[in-house]
Every structure is written in C-alpha cells, then in structure tokens.
Amino acid sequence: MKGTLYLVATPIGNLGDLSPRAVDVLAAVDVVAAEDTRRTRKLLSAAGVGNRLVSFHRDNERAQWRRLIDELEAGHDVALVSDAGMPLVADPGEDLVRRAADAGVDVVVVPGPSAVVAALAVSGLPTGRFVFEAFLPRKDGERRRRLETLAGEERTMVFLESPNRVGATLAAMADVFGGDRRVAVCRELTKVHEEVWRGSLTAAAARFAGTLGEVVLVVAGADRVEGSGVDDDALAAFLADRLAAGDRVKEAARCAVTELGVAKNRAYDVALGLSRETTPGP
C-alpha cells in the first residue's frame, strides 16, 4: 500500500485558523514537508503536534521530491505545508504533486486559509472573475513590461508584494494602469496589525511608500472597451503615422486608445511591433 500525499493549508497569521482536520492530519502523517522547518515547528508545537519534519523549498525542491516519493511509495503518509496559506499557491510543490499522481499516489487537499482569497473577499472589488499574478518581476523595466501586458485586463487582479517594493510597484501601476484605478492594499491579514486600505492607485502609492508587513494588492480590472470597429490595418496605419511623427510607443498607443477607442494592450502590442520593424538592425 502506498502512502497518501496531503496538501495542508496553514494559518496566514492567526493560529486559530488552523482547522481541526488539519491538526488531525499533521498529527497522523509520518512526515511533514515544510518550506521553513523552524516556522512549521512552532506551528506544530502550538497545535500540540510532534512530527518528523523535512525541508522542502524552492532551492532544494528538485533534490527532495525523489525522497518524498520514496517515502510515499514505501507506504508513508506525507503532509506538504508552506509557510502560510495553501501550499503550491506561489509556492513550491507542483512537481511533487504531478510526480506523486503519476506514481499512483493519492493526493488529498486539506483546504483552509489563503491570503489571495482572503484579500479578494475583503477588497470590495468584483470577485466573480479574477486573475492571480503572484509576484511581479523585481527589476523596474521587467515589472513595467509585465504591467503593460495587463493594462487591458478586465478581471480583478491579485498580486503579492514584498514590503520594500510595494511603494514602487504601486507607483508603476498608477503610471501604467492610470492613477484613478481602484486598489485594495491588504497587509498583515488576520494578524494584530491587519489593515485593509481602499482607494486609488495614485493615493496608494503616496500612502504606502514606506515599509509594510506582508502585502496583497487587489487591483480593479480595466473598464470594458466595446469594439471600436477599427480593423488591424487602420490601427497599424494610425500608429505608424504617430511613430513617424516622433511619438514613442507608449505615447502612440495612448493616442490610439483616446482617438480610436481601441483596447490599450492591443494598441501597445501593435505599436511595439511597428517600432521593432522600423528599428535599424546592427
């Protein structure tokens, strides 16, 4: 008999959110694979659970998945936990789950707290359709390019961000998405200093320029732009004229959005393609 791989959600702050089922599973398994064994040991101790812990994080994931598969194939039950919330959501474990399933191991989820879902629910923004973007690139240029691809996204967007970069990220969002776009800045959810701030991106960038605790950003999607009737050839001709007149790609795209009513991401993609075509090679 093979063991079972359990994916166990842990609290994102308040220890009272650890479910009775999660405690039972963590107490019963043979091995707990944890992103940070020191942090998980404190959680298990608070829950009155003593169990064998092994480290499982991004830096050792490739080396550890084989060890855990061996445990499962030997009939041992394994629980996978992250530092907080649901494992695998912007955390390691995808390869382990896939390989366990391929090996015929039962994979069971023990659901519970999730910073992503908690922030979305409390944001006051539309929740029917949303997209989770996790962490944006650290470098300014790469982060901006990623945001530009999301400028026309109509679904509510959820991002994770580190305290030392949240101010720069909000400022970049205000520039790319527009300063009036609505945002909920959710910090330290379920903890003593929990705060949910709602307002515009411009105001958020000014308000949260300093250091914060753990942060989830929930950003309103773009307003729906109805079809303007402008076909690709007409859009390309308009943008080519703007670029020839000296506009940069972003400026040309903005003019197309304003004057032609086309979606921002569509205008930017076409303008960028035209700019590359007309840039002299080496």
TORLOKOL-349715 format. One record per residue: y, x, z of N, C-alpha, C in turn; residue in one letter. Coordinates in nm, 2 decimals. Each point is the difference from the previous one (the first is absolute). Example, Ala and Ser with C-alpha at 12.3 -4.5 7.8 and 13.67 -1.06 7.14 Angstrom:
BEGIN
     nc2     nc1     nc3    cac2    cac1    cac3     cc2     cc1     cc3  vextor
   -0.57    1.32    0.78    0.12   -0.09    0.00    0.12    0.09    0.00       A
    0.11   -0.04   -0.07    0.11    0.09    0.00    0.11   -0.08    0.08       S
This chain:
BEGIN
     nc2     nc1     nc3    cac2    cac1    cac3     cc2     cc1     cc3  vextor
   -0.12    0.08    0.00    0.12   -0.08    0.00    0.12    0.09    0.00       M
    0.10   -0.03   -0.09    0.12    0.07   -0.01    0.10   -0.06    0.10       K
    0.10    0.08    0.04    0.10   -0.04    0.09    0.10   -0.09   -0.07       G
    0.10   -0.04    0.07    0.11   -0.08   -0.05    0.13    0.07    0.02       T
    0.08    0.00   -0.11    0.14    0.05    0.01    0.10   -0.11    0.03       L
    0.06    0.02    0.12    0.10   -0.10    0.04    0.14    0.05   -0.02       Y
    0.09   -0.08   -0.06    0.14    0.03   -0.02    0.08   -0.08    0.10       L
    0.05    0.07    0.10    0.05   -0.06    0.12    0.15    0.01    0.01       V
    0.07   -0.11    0.01    0.15    0.01    0.02    0.03    0.03    0.14       A
    0.10    0.08    0.02    0.05    0.04    0.13    0.15   -0.04    0.02       T
    0.05   -0.01    0.12    0.13   -0.05    0.02    0.11    0.09   -0.07       P
    0.11   -0.06   -0.04    0.11    0.08   -0.06    0.10    0.04    0.10       I
   -0.03   -0.04    0.12    0.10    0.03    0.11   -0.05   -0.05    0.13       G
   -0.01   -0.14    0.01   -0.04   -0.06    0.13   -0.15    0.00    0.01       N
   -0.05    0.06    0.11   -0.15    0.02    0.02   -0.06   -0.14    0.02       L
    0.08   -0.10    0.04   -0.06   -0.13    0.02   -0.05   -0.07   -0.13       G
    0.04    0.06   -0.12   -0.04   -0.05   -0.13   -0.14    0.04   -0.04       D
   -0.06    0.09    0.08   -0.14    0.04   -0.04   -0.09   -0.12    0.03       L
   -0.07   -0.05   -0.10   -0.08   -0.12    0.02   -0.13    0.03    0.08       S
   -0.05   -0.11    0.07   -0.13    0.02    0.07   -0.11    0.04   -0.09       P
    0.00   -0.05   -0.12   -0.11    0.04   -0.10    0.01    0.15   -0.03       R
    0.13    0.05   -0.02    0.02    0.14   -0.03   -0.05    0.08    0.12       A
    0.02   -0.04    0.12   -0.04    0.08    0.12   -0.16    0.00    0.00       V
   -0.06   -0.11   -0.03   -0.15   -0.01    0.00   -0.06    0.09   -0.10       D
    0.06    0.00   -0.12   -0.05    0.09   -0.11    0.02    0.14    0.03       V
    0.12    0.04    0.05    0.02    0.14    0.04   -0.09    0.05    0.11       L
   -0.03   -0.09    0.09   -0.09    0.04    0.11   -0.15    0.01   -0.05       A
   -0.03   -0.07   -0.10   -0.14   -0.01   -0.05   -0.04    0.11   -0.10       A
    0.09    0.04   -0.08   -0.03    0.10   -0.11   -0.04    0.13    0.06       V
   -0.07    0.08   -0.09   -0.04    0.13    0.04    0.11    0.11   -0.02       D
    0.09   -0.03   -0.10    0.10    0.10   -0.03    0.13   -0.08   -0.03       V
    0.12    0.05    0.05    0.13   -0.05   -0.04    0.07    0.11   -0.08       V
    0.03   -0.02   -0.13    0.07    0.09   -0.08    0.15   -0.03    0.00       A
    0.08    0.09    0.05    0.14   -0.03    0.03    0.09    0.10   -0.07       A
    0.11   -0.06   -0.04    0.10    0.08   -0.07    0.06    0.11    0.09       E
    0.03   -0.04    0.13    0.04    0.09    0.10   -0.08   -0.02    0.13       D
   -0.10    0.09    0.02   -0.09   -0.03    0.11    0.07    0.00    0.14       T
    0.11    0.07    0.02    0.07    0.00    0.12    0.06   -0.14    0.03       R
    0.06   -0.06   -0.11    0.06   -0.13    0.01   -0.10   -0.11    0.03       R
   -0.11    0.01   -0.08   -0.11   -0.10    0.01   -0.07    0.01    0.14       T
   -0.01    0.12    0.05   -0.07    0.02    0.13    0.08   -0.07    0.11       R
    0.13    0.00   -0.01    0.09   -0.07    0.10   -0.02   -0.15   -0.02       K
   -0.02   -0.05   -0.12   -0.02   -0.14   -0.03   -0.13   -0.05    0.06       L
   -0.11    0.08   -0.03   -0.13   -0.03    0.05    0.00    0.00    0.16       L
    0.06    0.10    0.05    0.01    0.01    0.15    0.07   -0.12    0.06       S
    0.11   -0.05   -0.06    0.07   -0.12    0.05   -0.09   -0.12   -0.01       A
   -0.09    0.00   -0.10   -0.09   -0.12   -0.02   -0.13    0.01    0.08       A
   -0.01    0.11    0.07   -0.12    0.02    0.08   -0.12    0.04   -0.08       G
    0.02    0.07   -0.12   -0.10    0.03   -0.09   -0.02    0.16    0.00       V
   -0.12    0.05    0.01   -0.02    0.14   -0.02   -0.10    0.02   -0.11       G
    0.04    0.07   -0.10   -0.09    0.01   -0.12    0.03    0.14   -0.07       N
   -0.10    0.03   -0.08    0.01    0.13   -0.08    0.11   -0.01   -0.11       R
    0.09    0.09    0.00    0.11    0.00   -0.10   -0.02    0.11   -0.10       L
    0.03   -0.03   -0.12    0.01    0.11   -0.10    0.13   -0.02   -0.08       V
    0.05    0.11   -0.04    0.13    0.00   -0.07   -0.02   -0.04   -0.15       S
    0.09   -0.09   -0.05   -0.01   -0.04   -0.14    0.14   -0.03   -0.05       F
    0.06    0.10   -0.07    0.14   -0.02   -0.05    0.01    0.06   -0.14       H
    0.12   -0.01   -0.06    0.01    0.04   -0.14   -0.04    0.14   -0.03       R
    0.02    0.09    0.10   -0.02    0.14   -0.02   -0.15    0.04    0.00       D
   -0.08   -0.09    0.07   -0.14    0.03    0.01   -0.09   -0.11   -0.06       N
    0.06   -0.09   -0.07   -0.08   -0.12   -0.04   -0.11    0.04   -0.09       E
    0.02    0.09   -0.10   -0.10    0.04   -0.09   -0.12    0.06    0.07       R
    0.03    0.08    0.10   -0.11    0.07    0.08   -0.07   -0.10    0.09       A
    0.07   -0.10    0.05   -0.06   -0.08    0.10   -0.08   -0.12   -0.05       Q
    0.03   -0.05   -0.12   -0.06   -0.12   -0.04   -0.15    0.02   -0.01       W
   -0.05    0.12   -0.05   -0.14    0.02   -0.01   -0.07    0.00    0.14       R
    0.07    0.05    0.10   -0.05    0.00    0.13   -0.02   -0.14    0.05       R
    0.10   -0.08   -0.02   -0.01   -0.14    0.04   -0.10   -0.08   -0.07       L
   -0.02    0.02   -0.13   -0.10   -0.06   -0.08   -0.14    0.03    0.06       I
   -0.02    0.13    0.03   -0.12    0.04    0.06   -0.03   -0.07    0.13       D
    0.10   -0.02    0.08   -0.01   -0.07    0.13   -0.05   -0.15   -0.03       E
    0.07   -0.06   -0.10   -0.04   -0.14   -0.04   -0.14   -0.01   -0.05       L
   -0.04    0.10   -0.09   -0.13   -0.01   -0.05   -0.11    0.03    0.10       E
    0.04    0.07    0.11   -0.09    0.02    0.11   -0.01   -0.12    0.09       A
    0.07   -0.10   -0.03   -0.01   -0.12    0.08    0.11   -0.02    0.11       G
    0.09    0.09    0.00    0.11    0.00    0.10    0.12   -0.09   -0.05       H
    0.05   -0.08    0.09    0.12   -0.08   -0.03    0.13    0.09    0.01       D
    0.09   -0.02   -0.09    0.12    0.08    0.00    0.12   -0.10    0.00       V
    0.11    0.03    0.08    0.12   -0.08   -0.01    0.11    0.09   -0.05       A
    0.07   -0.04   -0.10    0.12    0.07   -0.06    0.12   -0.06    0.05       L
    0.09    0.08    0.07    0.13   -0.05    0.04    0.11    0.09   -0.05       V
    0.12   -0.05   -0.01    0.12    0.08   -0.03    0.08    0.01    0.12       S
    0.11    0.07    0.00    0.09    0.02    0.11    0.05   -0.14    0.05       D
    0.03   -0.09   -0.09    0.05   -0.13    0.04   -0.02   -0.09   -0.12       A
   -0.04   -0.13    0.03   -0.02   -0.10   -0.10   -0.13    0.01   -0.07       G
    0.00   -0.06   -0.12   -0.13    0.00   -0.08   -0.02    0.13   -0.07       M
   -0.12    0.06    0.02   -0.04    0.12   -0.07    0.00   -0.03   -0.15       P
    0.02    0.11   -0.08    0.01    0.00   -0.15    0.13   -0.06   -0.05       L
    0.08   -0.06    0.07    0.13   -0.05   -0.05    0.10    0.12    0.01       V
    0.02    0.07   -0.11    0.09    0.12    0.00   -0.06    0.11    0.10       A
   -0.14   -0.01    0.02   -0.07    0.10    0.08   -0.13    0.04   -0.07       D
   -0.06    0.11    0.04   -0.12    0.04   -0.07   -0.12   -0.09    0.03       P
   -0.10    0.00   -0.09   -0.12   -0.07    0.02   -0.06   -0.07   -0.12       G
    0.08    0.00   -0.11   -0.05   -0.07   -0.12   -0.13    0.06   -0.06       E
   -0.01    0.14    0.00   -0.12    0.06   -0.05   -0.12   -0.03    0.09       D
    0.03    0.00    0.13   -0.11   -0.03    0.09   -0.06   -0.14   -0.01       L
    0.09   -0.10   -0.02   -0.04   -0.14   -0.01   -0.08   -0.01   -0.14       V
    0.05    0.06   -0.10   -0.06   -0.01   -0.13   -0.14    0.06    0.00       R
   -0.01    0.12    0.06   -0.13    0.07    0.00   -0.10   -0.07    0.09       R
    0.05   -0.05    0.11   -0.09   -0.07    0.09   -0.06   -0.13   -0.07       A
    0.09   -0.07   -0.07   -0.05   -0.12   -0.07   -0.10    0.04   -0.11       A
    0.03    0.11   -0.07   -0.09    0.05   -0.10   -0.14    0.04    0.05       D
    0.01    0.05    0.13   -0.13    0.04    0.07   -0.07   -0.12    0.06       A
    0.05   -0.12   -0.02   -0.07   -0.11    0.06    0.03   -0.03    0.14       G
    0.11    0.06    0.05    0.03   -0.02    0.14    0.09   -0.12    0.02       V
   -0.02   -0.08    0.10    0.08   -0.12    0.02    0.14    0.05    0.05       D
    0.11   -0.06   -0.06    0.13    0.04    0.05    0.06   -0.13    0.05       V
    0.04    0.00    0.12    0.05   -0.12    0.07    0.14    0.02    0.05       V
    0.09   -0.09   -0.03    0.14    0.01    0.05    0.02   -0.07    0.13       V
    0.07    0.06    0.09    0.04   -0.06    0.13    0.15   -0.01   -0.01       V
    0.06   -0.11   -0.05    0.14   -0.01   -0.03    0.09   -0.01    0.13       P
    0.12    0.03   -0.02    0.09    0.00    0.11    0.15    0.04   -0.04       G
    0.07    0.07    0.09    0.14    0.03   -0.03    0.02    0.08   -0.13       P
    0.11   -0.03   -0.06    0.04    0.07   -0.12    0.16    0.00    0.00       S
    0.05    0.12   -0.01    0.15    0.01    0.00    0.06   -0.06   -0.13       A
   -0.08    0.01   -0.11    0.05   -0.06   -0.12    0.01   -0.15    0.00       V
   -0.10   -0.07    0.05    0.00   -0.14    0.01    0.10   -0.05    0.11       V
    0.00    0.07    0.11    0.09   -0.04    0.11    0.14    0.01   -0.05       A
    0.04    0.11   -0.07    0.14    0.01   -0.04    0.03   -0.10   -0.11       A
   -0.09   -0.03   -0.09    0.02   -0.10   -0.10    0.03   -0.14    0.06       L
   -0.08   -0.03    0.10    0.00   -0.13    0.07    0.14   -0.02    0.07       A
    0.05    0.10    0.06    0.12   -0.01    0.08    0.13    0.03   -0.07       V
   -0.02    0.04   -0.13    0.12    0.04   -0.08    0.09   -0.11   -0.03       S
   -0.05   -0.12   -0.02    0.09   -0.11   -0.04    0.01   -0.01   -0.16       G
   -0.07    0.09   -0.07    0.00    0.00   -0.14   -0.12   -0.07   -0.06       L
   -0.01   -0.03   -0.12   -0.11   -0.07   -0.06   -0.13    0.07    0.02       P
   -0.11   -0.07    0.04   -0.12    0.06    0.03   -0.12   -0.04   -0.09       T
    0.03   -0.09   -0.09   -0.11   -0.06   -0.09   -0.05    0.11   -0.09       G
    0.08    0.09   -0.05   -0.04    0.10   -0.09    0.07    0.13    0.05       R
   -0.07    0.11    0.02    0.06    0.12    0.04   -0.08    0.12   -0.05       F
    0.06    0.12    0.00   -0.06    0.12   -0.05    0.02    0.11    0.11       V
   -0.10    0.07    0.03    0.00    0.10    0.10    0.01    0.14   -0.07       F
    0.11    0.07    0.02    0.03    0.13   -0.06   -0.03    0.12    0.09       E
   -0.03   -0.02    0.12   -0.03    0.10    0.10    0.12    0.10    0.00       A
   -0.03    0.13    0.00    0.11    0.10    0.02    0.05    0.04   -0.14       F
    0.13    0.01   -0.01    0.07    0.05   -0.12   -0.01    0.15   -0.01       L
    0.01    0.06   -0.12    0.00    0.15    0.00    0.11    0.06    0.09       P
   -0.02    0.11    0.05    0.09    0.07    0.09    0.12    0.05   -0.08       R
   -0.02    0.06   -0.11    0.11    0.06   -0.08    0.10   -0.10   -0.05       K
    0.13    0.02    0.00    0.10   -0.09   -0.04   -0.02   -0.05   -0.14       D
   -0.02    0.09   -0.09   -0.02   -0.04   -0.14   -0.12   -0.08   -0.03       G
   -0.11    0.03    0.06   -0.13   -0.07   -0.02    0.02   -0.14    0.07       E
    0.06    0.00    0.11    0.02   -0.13    0.07    0.08   -0.09   -0.08       R
    0.11    0.05   -0.06    0.09   -0.09   -0.08   -0.07   -0.05   -0.12       R
   -0.08    0.09   -0.07   -0.08   -0.05   -0.12   -0.10   -0.11    0.04       R
   -0.06    0.01    0.11   -0.09   -0.10    0.05    0.07   -0.13    0.02       R
    0.12    0.01    0.07    0.08   -0.12    0.02    0.04   -0.07   -0.13       L
    0.04    0.08   -0.09    0.05   -0.05   -0.13   -0.11   -0.08   -0.07       E
   -0.13    0.04    0.02   -0.11   -0.08   -0.06   -0.02   -0.13    0.07       T
    0.06   -0.01    0.12   -0.02   -0.12    0.08    0.12   -0.09    0.00       L
    0.11    0.04   -0.07    0.12   -0.08    0.00   -0.01   -0.14   -0.04       A
   -0.09   -0.02   -0.10   -0.02   -0.14   -0.05   -0.11   -0.08    0.07       G
   -0.07    0.06    0.10   -0.11   -0.06    0.06    0.05   -0.13    0.07       E
   -0.06   -0.11   -0.03    0.04   -0.13    0.06   -0.07   -0.04    0.13       E
   -0.11    0.07    0.03   -0.06   -0.03    0.13    0.07    0.08    0.11       R
   -0.02   -0.05    0.12    0.05    0.07    0.12   -0.08    0.13    0.01       T
    0.08    0.11    0.03   -0.06    0.13    0.01   -0.01    0.05    0.14       M
   -0.11    0.07    0.04   -0.01    0.05    0.13   -0.03    0.15   -0.01       V
    0.08    0.08    0.08    0.00    0.14    0.00   -0.02    0.05    0.14       F
   -0.07    0.12    0.01    0.00    0.07    0.13    0.09    0.12   -0.02       L
    0.07    0.04    0.11    0.09    0.11   -0.01    0.00    0.08    0.13       E
    0.02    0.13   -0.01    0.01    0.08    0.13    0.14   -0.01    0.05       S
    0.02    0.02    0.13    0.13   -0.01    0.06    0.11    0.09   -0.06       P
   -0.04    0.12   -0.04    0.10    0.10   -0.05    0.04   -0.03   -0.14       N
   -0.07   -0.09   -0.07    0.04   -0.02   -0.14    0.05   -0.15   -0.03       R
   -0.01   -0.08    0.11    0.03   -0.14   -0.03    0.14   -0.03   -0.05       V
    0.10    0.08    0.06    0.14   -0.02   -0.05    0.02    0.04   -0.14       G
   -0.06    0.11   -0.05    0.01    0.04   -0.14   -0.07   -0.10   -0.09       A
   -0.11   -0.05    0.05   -0.08   -0.10   -0.08    0.08   -0.13   -0.02       T
    0.06   -0.05    0.11    0.08   -0.12   -0.01    0.12    0.02   -0.09       L
    0.07    0.12    0.01    0.11    0.03   -0.09   -0.04    0.00   -0.15       A
   -0.12    0.06   -0.03   -0.05    0.00   -0.13   -0.04   -0.14   -0.05       A
   -0.05   -0.08    0.09   -0.04   -0.14   -0.04    0.13   -0.08   -0.03       M
    0.11    0.02    0.08    0.12   -0.07   -0.03    0.06    0.04   -0.13       A
   -0.01    0.13   -0.04    0.05    0.04   -0.13   -0.08   -0.05   -0.11       D
   -0.13    0.00    0.01   -0.09   -0.04   -0.11   -0.02   -0.15   -0.01       V
   -0.02   -0.06    0.11   -0.03   -0.15    0.00    0.13   -0.08    0.01       F
    0.11    0.06    0.04    0.12   -0.07    0.03    0.02   -0.02    0.15       G
    0.13    0.02    0.04    0.03    0.00    0.14   -0.02   -0.13    0.07       G
    0.01   -0.11   -0.08   -0.01   -0.14    0.06   -0.15   -0.04    0.02       D
   -0.10    0.07   -0.05   -0.14   -0.03    0.01   -0.03   -0.01    0.15       R
   -0.08   -0.11    0.04   -0.03   -0.02    0.14   -0.11    0.09    0.05       R
    0.00    0.04    0.12   -0.10    0.09    0.06   -0.02   -0.04    0.15       V
   -0.12    0.02    0.04   -0.03   -0.01    0.15   -0.05    0.14    0.04       A
    0.07    0.06    0.09   -0.05    0.13    0.06   -0.07   -0.03    0.13       V
   -0.13    0.03    0.00   -0.09   -0.03    0.11   -0.04    0.13    0.07       C
    0.04    0.02    0.12   -0.03    0.13    0.07   -0.07   -0.03    0.13       R
   -0.10    0.09    0.03   -0.07   -0.01    0.13   -0.06   -0.13    0.02       E
   -0.06   -0.06   -0.10   -0.05   -0.14    0.02   -0.11    0.00    0.11       L
    0.01   -0.11    0.08   -0.08   -0.03    0.12    0.02    0.10    0.11       T
    0.09    0.09   -0.01    0.03    0.10    0.11    0.12   -0.05    0.08       K
    0.03    0.08    0.11    0.10   -0.04    0.09    0.14   -0.01   -0.07       V
    0.02    0.09   -0.09    0.13    0.00   -0.07    0.00   -0.06   -0.14       H
   -0.09   -0.10   -0.02   -0.01   -0.06   -0.13    0.14   -0.05   -0.05       E
    0.02    0.01   -0.12    0.13   -0.05   -0.06   -0.03   -0.04   -0.15       E
    0.05   -0.12   -0.03    0.00   -0.05   -0.14    0.14   -0.03   -0.04       V
    0.05    0.08   -0.09    0.14   -0.02   -0.05    0.00   -0.05   -0.14       W
    0.07   -0.10   -0.03    0.01   -0.07   -0.13    0.14    0.01   -0.06       R
    0.01    0.03   -0.12    0.13    0.01   -0.07   -0.01    0.06   -0.14       G
    0.11    0.05   -0.05    0.01    0.06   -0.13   -0.04    0.14    0.00       S
   -0.04    0.06   -0.11   -0.04    0.14   -0.01    0.12    0.09    0.04       L
    0.12   -0.04   -0.05    0.11    0.08    0.03    0.03    0.01    0.15       T
   -0.01   -0.11    0.07    0.02    0.00    0.14   -0.11    0.07    0.07       A
   -0.12   -0.01   -0.05   -0.11    0.06    0.07    0.01    0.15   -0.01       A
    0.04    0.05   -0.12    0.02    0.15   -0.02    0.10    0.05    0.10       A
    0.10   -0.07    0.03    0.10    0.05    0.09   -0.05   -0.02    0.15       A
   -0.07   -0.10    0.02   -0.05   -0.03    0.14   -0.11    0.09    0.05       R
   -0.08    0.04   -0.10   -0.12    0.08    0.04    0.00    0.14   -0.06       F
    0.12    0.06    0.01    0.01    0.14   -0.05   -0.06    0.10    0.09       A
   -0.02   -0.03    0.13   -0.05    0.09    0.10   -0.15   -0.02    0.01       G
   -0.05    0.07    0.11   -0.15    0.00    0.02   -0.04   -0.13    0.06       T
   -0.12   -0.04   -0.04   -0.06   -0.13    0.05   -0.14    0.03    0.04       L
   -0.07   -0.10    0.05   -0.14    0.00    0.02   -0.07   -0.03   -0.13       G
   -0.13   -0.04    0.01   -0.08   -0.03   -0.11    0.06   -0.12   -0.07       E
    0.01    0.01   -0.14    0.08   -0.10   -0.07   -0.08   -0.06   -0.12       V
    0.01   -0.13   -0.01   -0.05   -0.07   -0.12    0.12   -0.07   -0.06       V
    0.02    0.02   -0.13    0.11   -0.06   -0.08   -0.05   -0.11   -0.08       L
    0.06   -0.12    0.01   -0.04   -0.12   -0.08    0.12   -0.03   -0.09       V
   -0.01    0.01   -0.13    0.11   -0.01   -0.09   -0.02   -0.12   -0.09       V
    0.10   -0.09   -0.02   -0.01   -0.11   -0.08   -0.02    0.04   -0.15       A
   -0.08   -0.08   -0.07   -0.02    0.03   -0.14    0.12   -0.03   -0.09       G
    0.00    0.04   -0.12    0.11   -0.02   -0.09    0.01   -0.15   -0.04       A
    0.12   -0.05   -0.02    0.01   -0.13   -0.05   -0.06   -0.01   -0.14       D
   -0.07   -0.12   -0.02   -0.06   -0.02   -0.12    0.10   -0.01   -0.12       R
   -0.03    0.08   -0.10    0.09    0.00   -0.12   -0.07   -0.07   -0.11       V
    0.05   -0.11   -0.04   -0.06   -0.08   -0.11    0.01    0.07   -0.13       E
   -0.09   -0.02   -0.09    0.00    0.07   -0.13    0.13   -0.02   -0.07       G
    0.06    0.11   -0.04    0.13   -0.01   -0.06   -0.01   -0.02   -0.15       S
   -0.12    0.01   -0.06   -0.01   -0.02   -0.14    0.03    0.13   -0.08       G
    0.02    0.11    0.07    0.03    0.12   -0.06   -0.13    0.08   -0.03       V
   -0.03    0.02   -0.13   -0.12    0.06   -0.03    0.01    0.16    0.01       D
   -0.11    0.07   -0.01   -0.01    0.14    0.03    0.10    0.08   -0.10       D
    0.00   -0.04   -0.13    0.08    0.07   -0.09    0.15   -0.02    0.03       D
    0.04   -0.12    0.04    0.14   -0.02    0.03    0.04    0.07    0.13       A
   -0.09    0.01    0.10    0.03    0.07    0.12    0.01    0.15   -0.03       L
   -0.09    0.05   -0.08    0.00    0.14   -0.03    0.13    0.04   -0.07       A
    0.04   -0.09   -0.10    0.12    0.03   -0.07    0.13    0.01    0.09       A
    0.00   -0.10    0.09    0.11   -0.01    0.10    0.00    0.13    0.08       F
   -0.11    0.04    0.06   -0.01    0.11    0.08    0.03    0.13   -0.07       L
   -0.05    0.01   -0.13    0.03    0.12   -0.08    0.15    0.02   -0.02       A
    0.07   -0.11   -0.02    0.15    0.01   -0.01    0.06    0.04    0.12       D
   -0.04   -0.05    0.12    0.05    0.05    0.13   -0.02    0.14    0.02       R
   -0.12    0.05   -0.03   -0.04    0.14    0.03    0.08    0.09   -0.10       L
    0.02   -0.05   -0.12    0.08    0.08   -0.10    0.14    0.01    0.04       A
    0.05   -0.10    0.07    0.14    0.00    0.05    0.02    0.08    0.12       A
   -0.11    0.06    0.06    0.01    0.09    0.11   -0.05   -0.05    0.13       G
   -0.05   -0.13    0.01   -0.05   -0.05    0.12   -0.13    0.07    0.04       D
   -0.02    0.02    0.13   -0.12    0.05    0.05   -0.11   -0.12    0.00       R
   -0.12    0.04    0.02   -0.11   -0.10   -0.01    0.02   -0.12    0.09       V
    0.04    0.03    0.13    0.02   -0.10    0.10    0.12   -0.09   -0.04       K
    0.11    0.06   -0.05    0.11   -0.08   -0.04   -0.02   -0.09   -0.11       E
   -0.08    0.06   -0.10   -0.03   -0.09   -0.12   -0.09   -0.11    0.04       A
   -0.10    0.02    0.09   -0.08   -0.11    0.04    0.07   -0.10    0.08       A
    0.10    0.04    0.08    0.08   -0.09    0.08    0.08   -0.09   -0.10       R
    0.05    0.05   -0.10    0.08   -0.08   -0.10   -0.09   -0.10   -0.06       C
   -0.12    0.04   -0.04   -0.09   -0.09   -0.06   -0.04   -0.12    0.09       A
   -0.02    0.03    0.13   -0.03   -0.11    0.09    0.12   -0.09    0.01       V
    0.12    0.05    0.01    0.12   -0.08    0.02    0.04   -0.08   -0.13       T
   -0.01    0.07   -0.12    0.05   -0.07   -0.12   -0.11   -0.07   -0.07       E
   -0.13    0.04    0.01   -0.10   -0.07   -0.07   -0.09   -0.08    0.08       L
    0.00    0.02    0.14   -0.08   -0.08    0.09   -0.14    0.04    0.00       G
   -0.04    0.12   -0.04   -0.14    0.04    0.00   -0.03    0.06    0.14       V
   -0.13    0.01    0.03   -0.04    0.05    0.13    0.04    0.15    0.01       A
    0.03    0.04    0.12    0.05    0.14    0.02   -0.10    0.10   -0.03       K
   -0.13   -0.02    0.04   -0.10    0.10   -0.02   -0.03    0.01   -0.15       N
    0.01   -0.11   -0.07   -0.03    0.00   -0.15    0.11    0.08   -0.07       R
    0.13   -0.02    0.04    0.11    0.07   -0.06   -0.01    0.15    0.03       A
   -0.03    0.03    0.12   -0.01    0.14    0.04   -0.11    0.08   -0.08       Y
   -0.12   -0.07   -0.01   -0.11    0.07   -0.07    0.03    0.02   -0.14       D
    0.07   -0.09   -0.07    0.03    0.02   -0.14    0.11    0.11   -0.01       V
    0.10   -0.01    0.08    0.10    0.10    0.00   -0.05    0.14    0.02       A
   -0.09    0.01    0.10   -0.06    0.13    0.03   -0.08    0.06   -0.12       L
   -0.08   -0.09   -0.07   -0.07    0.04   -0.11    0.09    0.04   -0.12       G
    0.11   -0.07   -0.02    0.09    0.04   -0.10    0.07    0.14    0.03       L
    0.03    0.02    0.13    0.06    0.12    0.04   -0.09    0.12   -0.03       S
   -0.13   -0.02    0.03   -0.09    0.11   -0.02   -0.02    0.03   -0.15       R
    0.00   -0.11   -0.08   -0.01    0.02   -0.15    0.11    0.08   -0.06       E
    0.12   -0.01    0.06    0.12    0.06   -0.06    0.03    0.13    0.07       T
   -0.08    0.04    0.10    0.03    0.13    0.07   -0.06    0.11   -0.08       T
    0.07    0.10   -0.04   -0.05    0.11   -0.08   -0.11    0.07    0.07       P
   -0.10    0.04   -0.07   -0.11    0.08    0.05    0.04    0.15    0.02       G
   -0.10    0.08    0.06    0.03    0.14    0.02    0.02    0.07   -0.13       P
